[in-house]
Amino acid sequence: MTLNTVLHFMTLLSLLFYCGVLLCLIVGLRRVKFRRSVWKPFVSVIVAARNEEQTVGRLLEGLTRQSYRSYEIIVVNDRSTDRTAEVISAFEKQHRNLRLVSVGPQSEMPAKKFALTKGIEVSRGEILCFTDADCIVPERWLEYLVASFEDNVGLVAGYSPYDSTLKQSPGRAGFLKTLLVAFIEYEEFKGAAWAAGSIGLRRGWLCTGRSLAYRRSVFEEVHGFELIKNSVSGDDDLFLQLVRKNTKWKIRYLTSPESQVRTAPENTVRGFLRQRVRHFSAGRAFSPLLKLFFLLVHGANLCLFTAFILSLVSSNYSFGLWTFDVKILADFALFAVAASTFRQWKFAASFLLMEILYILYNTLVGPLGFFGRVGWKQELNRILEPSVSRNQ
């Protein structure tokens, strides 16, 4: 068996596996439907805030104007050193359903999980809803989240896109910064497609804590964050996996435009990598089977891209050109279904460029989450810091 034959076989095998995965995700996305319940329980919105004086007021403006009426807001000030507590206190004086809770240093579990746990302990709602302090929530966010809770539904994850128009940068952004921000928005869009597709398949791998809700009884049934307390991140996707594996509750994904929670993307390489390494670090707590699955997906991506590069430098390997073309067509099929589901077509013109950047990024940055310790709102670990600094 020649080397060329082996390369052909590996490339074809990677293509079949990759296209099979994307086909399953497309099927899952097509199953994502909004089903309206008439249940109107009391709801607790819980937010952990640390040094968010610039954004928490904007969030509270939206939370205090919800169309859903039976709810309370619990904001946990997690050791902020700026004016975050003062901003929250000002809103607390104006709104009877808003409460400020402060927590200090502890060693029981990672800071954000501890802050959320304390917020849950003082809350009263049958449904617990979560978002981040730097988000903007639409007026009907709670209405749509709660309406998704049919009798057998225990957790609802919502679509939360990045919106570059929310980020205020001094001066005019250059080409590279514009490209970076566009890619960050696309990367989040693609992650949401995988999240929604997996939930549609009743697998539930990923979600975001910027728009998340679950029953209090579900939180108690899985013993809160106790089983995932050793992971710095994961109060969203790891918790989702706990619910899927350890309970009989169903999980829903909410895509309605009226419920989409927006937030500003990072606009620096340093900030983006710090954020993504923290998110990727939750992968260390994934099950061995799920780790293997994502490893195979990354490997297939890398194999197909390598085959494409070989086809450009060697006339004896044109096979890699058409297999990469098929891969891109499969990616576009997933993109089209996701764009239709989320009603967001802004990446159509730049799709090919974004996909190529995504392959490079996912191969290089993904493994970084498995090294070092990453804190919430802290600097990158020593492994990442030098490489980030060189890009400034």
C-alpha positions as CSV (number, residue, x, y, z in Angstrom):
1,M,0.0,0.0,0.0
2,T,1.5,3.3,-1.1
3,L,1.6,6.5,0.9
4,N,-0.7,8.1,-1.6
5,T,-3.2,5.3,-1.1
6,V,-3.1,5.8,2.7
7,L,-3.6,9.5,2.3
8,H,-6.6,9.0,0.0
9,F,-8.1,6.5,2.4
10,M,-7.7,8.8,5.5
11,T,-9.0,11.8,3.6
12,L,-12.1,9.9,2.4
13,L,-12.7,8.5,5.9
14,S,-12.5,11.9,7.4
15,L,-14.9,13.3,4.8
16,L,-17.5,10.6,5.4
17,F,-17.3,11.1,9.2
18,Y,-17.4,14.9,9.1
19,C,-20.3,15.0,6.7
20,G,-22.1,12.4,8.7
21,V,-21.8,14.6,11.9
22,L,-23.0,17.7,10.1
23,L,-25.9,15.8,8.6
24,C,-27.0,14.8,12.1
25,L,-26.7,18.4,13.3
26,I,-28.8,19.6,10.4
27,V,-31.5,17.0,11.4
28,G,-31.3,18.2,15.0
29,L,-31.6,21.8,14.0
30,R,-34.7,21.0,11.9
31,R,-36.3,19.5,15.1
32,V,-35.8,22.7,17.1
33,K,-39.3,24.1,17.4
34,F,-40.9,26.6,19.8
35,R,-43.7,25.0,21.9
36,R,-45.7,27.4,24.0
37,S,-46.7,26.4,27.5
38,V,-49.4,28.2,29.5
39,W,-47.7,27.7,32.8
40,K,-46.9,31.0,34.7
41,P,-44.7,30.1,37.6
42,F,-42.7,32.6,39.8
43,V,-39.3,33.1,38.3
44,S,-35.9,34.1,39.7
45,V,-33.4,35.7,37.5
46,I,-29.9,35.3,38.8
47,V,-26.8,37.2,37.7
48,A,-23.2,37.0,38.9
49,A,-21.4,40.3,38.4
50,R,-17.7,41.1,38.9
51,N,-16.3,44.5,38.0
52,E,-19.1,45.2,35.5
53,E,-19.9,48.9,36.4
54,Q,-19.9,49.8,32.7
55,T,-22.5,47.2,31.6
56,V,-24.6,46.0,34.6
57,G,-26.8,49.0,34.5
58,R,-27.7,48.3,30.9
59,L,-28.6,44.8,31.8
60,L,-30.8,45.8,34.7
61,E,-32.6,48.3,32.5
62,G,-33.7,45.3,30.4
63,L,-34.4,43.0,33.3
64,T,-36.7,45.5,35.1
65,R,-38.8,46.0,31.9
66,Q,-39.7,42.4,31.2
67,S,-43.2,41.6,29.8
68,Y,-43.4,38.6,32.2
69,R,-44.6,39.9,35.5
70,S,-44.1,37.3,38.2
71,Y,-40.4,37.4,38.8
72,E,-37.5,38.6,41.0
73,I,-33.9,39.6,40.1
74,I,-31.0,38.5,42.3
75,V,-27.7,40.1,41.4
76,V,-24.6,38.6,43.1
77,N,-21.7,41.0,43.5
78,D,-18.7,38.8,43.3
79,R,-15.9,40.7,45.0
80,S,-16.0,43.7,42.6
81,T,-13.4,46.4,43.1
82,D,-15.1,49.0,41.0
83,R,-18.6,50.7,41.3
84,T,-20.6,47.6,40.4
85,A,-22.2,47.3,43.8
86,E,-23.2,51.0,43.7
87,V,-24.8,50.7,40.3
88,I,-26.8,47.7,41.5
89,S,-27.8,49.4,44.7
90,A,-29.2,52.3,42.8
91,F,-31.5,50.0,40.9
92,E,-32.4,48.1,44.1
93,K,-33.8,51.3,45.6
94,Q,-36.1,51.8,42.6
95,H,-37.3,48.2,42.0
96,R,-38.9,46.1,44.8
97,N,-38.2,42.9,42.9
98,L,-34.5,43.4,42.7
99,R,-32.0,42.3,45.4
100,L,-28.3,42.7,45.7
101,V,-26.3,39.9,47.3
102,S,-22.6,40.2,48.0
103,V,-20.1,37.3,48.4
104,G,-16.5,37.3,49.6
105,P,-13.5,35.1,48.9
106,Q,-14.0,31.3,49.3
107,S,-12.4,28.0,48.3
108,E,-15.4,25.7,48.0
109,M,-15.7,26.0,44.2
110,P,-14.8,28.3,41.3
111,A,-15.9,31.9,41.9
112,K,-18.7,32.1,39.4
113,K,-20.3,28.8,40.4
114,F,-20.1,29.9,44.1
115,A,-21.7,33.2,43.3
116,L,-24.6,31.6,41.3
117,T,-25.1,29.0,44.1
118,K,-25.5,31.8,46.7
119,G,-27.9,33.6,44.4
120,I,-30.0,30.4,44.0
121,E,-30.0,29.9,47.8
122,V,-31.7,33.2,48.5
123,S,-34.0,33.0,45.5
124,R,-37.7,31.9,45.6
125,G,-38.6,31.0,42.0
126,E,-39.7,27.6,40.6
127,I,-37.8,28.5,37.5
128,L,-34.2,29.8,37.7
129,C,-33.1,32.0,34.8
130,F,-29.5,33.1,34.1
131,T,-27.7,35.7,32.1
132,D,-24.4,37.6,32.3
133,A,-23.9,41.1,33.6
134,D,-22.6,42.4,30.2
135,C,-25.7,41.3,28.2
136,I,-28.7,43.0,26.8
137,V,-32.0,41.2,27.3
138,P,-35.0,41.8,25.1
139,E,-38.3,42.7,26.8
140,R,-39.9,39.3,26.1
141,W,-36.9,37.2,27.1
142,L,-38.5,35.8,30.3
143,E,-41.8,35.4,28.6
144,Y,-40.4,33.1,25.9
145,L,-38.1,31.2,28.2
146,V,-40.9,30.3,30.6
147,A,-43.3,29.5,27.8
148,S,-40.8,26.8,26.7
149,F,-41.3,24.8,29.9
150,E,-43.8,22.1,29.0
151,D,-44.6,19.6,31.8
152,N,-41.7,17.3,30.8
153,V,-39.1,20.0,30.1
154,G,-36.4,20.6,32.8
155,L,-34.0,23.0,31.1
156,V,-34.1,25.6,28.3
157,A,-31.1,27.0,26.6
158,G,-31.4,30.2,24.5
159,Y,-29.5,31.6,21.5
160,S,-27.3,34.5,22.5
161,P,-25.4,36.1,19.6
162,Y,-22.5,38.5,19.7
163,D,-23.3,41.9,18.4
164,S,-20.3,44.1,17.4
165,T,-22.5,47.3,17.4
166,L,-22.6,47.1,21.2
167,K,-18.8,47.5,21.5
168,Q,-17.6,51.0,21.7
169,S,-14.0,51.4,20.5
170,P,-12.1,54.7,20.3
171,G,-11.4,55.8,16.7
172,R,-12.0,53.9,13.6
173,A,-11.4,50.1,13.6
174,G,-8.7,48.9,11.2
175,F,-9.1,46.0,8.8
176,L,-7.6,43.4,11.1
177,K,-9.7,44.4,14.1
178,T,-12.8,44.4,11.9
179,L,-11.9,40.9,10.7
180,L,-11.2,39.7,14.2
181,V,-14.6,40.9,15.5
182,A,-16.4,39.4,12.5
183,F,-14.7,36.1,13.1
184,I,-15.6,36.1,16.8
185,E,-19.2,36.7,15.9
186,Y,-19.1,33.8,13.4
187,E,-17.4,31.5,15.8
188,E,-20.2,32.1,18.3
189,F,-22.8,31.6,15.6
190,K,-21.3,28.2,14.6
191,G,-21.1,27.1,18.3
192,A,-24.8,27.9,18.7
193,A,-25.6,25.8,15.6
194,W,-23.8,22.9,17.2
195,A,-25.5,23.5,20.5
196,A,-29.0,23.7,19.0
197,G,-28.4,20.7,16.7
198,S,-27.2,18.5,19.5
199,I,-30.2,19.4,21.7
200,G,-32.5,18.8,18.8
201,L,-30.9,15.3,18.6
202,R,-31.6,14.9,22.4
203,R,-27.8,14.8,23.1
204,G,-27.2,18.2,24.5
205,W,-23.4,18.9,24.4
206,L,-23.2,22.7,24.6
207,C,-25.0,25.9,25.6
208,T,-24.3,29.3,27.0
209,G,-25.0,30.8,30.4
210,R,-26.0,34.1,28.8
211,S,-29.5,32.7,28.2
212,L,-30.3,29.7,30.3
213,A,-33.1,28.5,32.5
214,Y,-34.0,25.4,34.5
215,R,-36.3,24.2,37.2
216,R,-35.2,24.6,40.8
217,S,-36.1,20.9,41.2
218,V,-33.6,20.0,38.4
219,F,-30.9,21.9,40.2
220,E,-31.6,20.0,43.4
221,E,-31.9,16.7,41.6
222,V,-28.3,16.9,40.2
223,H,-26.9,18.3,43.4
224,G,-26.3,21.7,42.0
225,F,-22.7,22.4,40.8
226,E,-21.2,19.9,43.3
227,L,-20.3,17.3,40.6
228,I,-18.7,19.9,38.3
229,K,-17.1,22.2,40.9
230,N,-13.6,21.3,39.9
231,S,-14.0,22.9,36.5
232,V,-13.4,26.7,36.4
233,S,-16.1,27.1,33.7
234,G,-19.0,24.8,32.9
235,D,-21.9,26.3,34.9
236,D,-23.7,26.1,31.5
237,D,-22.6,23.2,29.2
238,L,-21.4,20.9,32.0
239,F,-24.6,21.5,33.9
240,L,-26.6,20.8,30.7
241,Q,-24.7,17.4,30.4
242,L,-25.5,16.6,34.0
243,V,-29.2,17.1,33.4
244,R,-29.1,15.1,30.2
245,K,-27.3,12.1,31.7
246,N,-28.7,12.0,35.3
247,T,-32.3,13.0,34.9
248,K,-35.3,12.1,32.7
249,W,-36.2,15.8,32.0
250,K,-36.2,17.0,28.4
251,I,-34.1,19.9,27.2
252,R,-35.2,22.6,24.7
253,Y,-33.4,25.2,22.7
254,L,-35.0,28.6,22.2
255,T,-34.2,30.5,18.9
256,S,-37.1,33.0,18.7
257,P,-35.7,36.5,17.7
258,E,-37.8,38.0,20.6
259,S,-35.8,36.0,23.1
260,Q,-32.2,36.4,21.7
261,V,-29.9,37.9,24.3
262,R,-27.1,40.0,22.8
263,T,-23.7,40.9,24.1
264,A,-20.6,42.6,22.7
265,P,-17.7,40.4,21.5
266,E,-14.1,40.9,22.6
267,N,-12.3,43.1,20.2
268,T,-8.7,42.2,21.1
269,V,-6.7,39.0,20.5
270,R,-5.8,38.9,24.2
271,G,-9.3,39.2,25.4
272,F,-10.7,36.7,22.9
273,L,-8.1,34.1,23.6
274,R,-8.5,34.5,27.3
275,Q,-12.2,34.1,27.1
276,R,-12.0,31.1,24.7
277,V,-9.4,29.2,26.7
278,R,-11.6,29.6,29.7
279,H,-14.5,28.2,27.9
280,F,-12.5,25.4,26.3
281,S,-11.2,24.4,29.7
282,A,-14.6,22.9,30.5
283,G,-13.8,20.2,28.0
284,R,-11.5,18.6,30.5
285,A,-14.6,17.6,32.4
286,F,-16.4,16.1,29.4
287,S,-17.0,12.4,29.4
288,P,-14.3,10.3,27.7
289,L,-16.7,9.4,24.8
290,L,-17.5,13.1,24.2
291,K,-13.8,14.0,24.3
292,L,-13.1,11.3,21.7
293,F,-15.9,12.6,19.6
294,F,-14.7,16.2,19.5
295,L,-11.1,14.9,19.0
296,L,-12.3,13.0,15.9
297,V,-14.1,16.1,14.6
298,H,-11.0,18.3,15.0
299,G,-8.9,15.5,13.5
300,A,-11.2,15.2,10.5
301,N,-11.2,19.0,10.0
302,L,-7.4,19.0,10.1
303,C,-7.0,16.1,7.8
304,L,-9.3,17.6,5.1
305,F,-7.6,20.9,5.3
306,T,-4.1,19.3,5.1
307,A,-5.3,17.4,2.0
308,F,-6.4,20.7,0.5
309,I,-3.0,22.2,1.1
310,L,-1.3,19.2,-0.4
311,S,-3.5,19.4,-3.5
312,L,-2.3,23.0,-4.0
313,V,1.4,22.1,-3.9
314,S,1.3,18.7,-5.6
315,S,-0.4,17.8,-8.9
316,N,-0.4,14.1,-7.7
317,Y,-2.9,14.9,-5.0
318,S,-5.8,16.6,-6.6
319,F,-8.1,14.3,-4.6
320,G,-7.7,16.6,-1.7
321,L,-9.2,19.5,-3.6
322,W,-12.6,18.0,-4.3
323,T,-12.8,16.4,-0.8
324,F,-12.3,19.9,0.7
325,D,-14.9,21.3,-1.6
326,V,-17.4,18.7,-0.4
327,K,-16.5,19.6,3.2
328,I,-17.1,23.3,2.6
329,L,-20.5,22.5,0.9
330,A,-21.4,20.4,4.0
331,D,-20.4,23.3,6.2
332,F,-22.5,25.7,4.1
333,A,-25.5,23.4,4.4
334,L,-25.2,23.5,8.2
335,F,-24.7,27.3,8.0
336,A,-27.8,27.8,5.8
337,V,-30.1,25.7,8.1
338,A,-28.7,27.5,11.2
339,A,-29.1,30.9,9.6
340,S,-32.7,30.1,8.8
341,T,-33.3,28.8,12.3
342,F,-31.7,31.8,14.0
343,R,-32.9,34.2,11.3
344,Q,-29.4,35.6,11.0
345,W,-27.8,35.7,7.5
346,K,-25.1,38.3,8.1
347,F,-22.3,35.8,7.4
348,A,-23.4,34.6,4.0
349,A,-21.0,36.8,2.0
350,S,-18.0,36.1,4.2
351,F,-18.8,32.4,4.8
352,L,-15.8,30.9,3.0
353,L,-13.2,33.2,4.6
354,M,-14.8,32.6,8.1
355,E,-14.7,28.8,7.6
356,I,-11.0,28.8,6.7
357,L,-10.2,31.0,9.7
358,Y,-12.3,28.7,11.8
359,I,-10.4,25.6,10.8
360,L,-7.1,27.2,11.8
361,Y,-8.4,28.7,15.0
362,N,-10.1,25.5,16.2
363,T,-7.0,23.4,15.6
364,L,-4.6,25.8,17.3
365,V,-6.6,27.3,20.2
366,G,-8.9,24.4,21.2
367,P,-6.1,22.3,22.9
368,L,-5.0,25.3,25.0
369,G,-8.0,24.9,27.2
370,F,-6.6,21.6,28.5
371,F,-3.5,23.3,29.9
372,G,-3.0,25.4,33.0
373,R,-5.5,26.9,35.4
374,V,-7.8,29.7,34.1
375,G,-9.7,32.0,36.4
376,W,-12.9,33.9,35.9
377,K,-12.0,37.5,35.0
378,Q,-8.3,36.8,35.4
379,E,-5.3,37.0,33.1
380,L,-4.3,34.0,30.9
381,N,-2.1,31.4,32.4
382,R,1.6,31.5,31.8
383,I,1.4,29.1,28.9
384,L,-0.8,31.4,26.8
385,E,0.5,34.8,28.0
386,P,3.7,35.0,25.9
387,S,2.0,34.0,22.7
388,V,-0.8,36.5,23.2
389,S,1.6,39.3,23.9
390,R,3.4,38.8,20.6
391,N,0.2,39.4,18.8
392,Q,-0.5,42.8,20.3
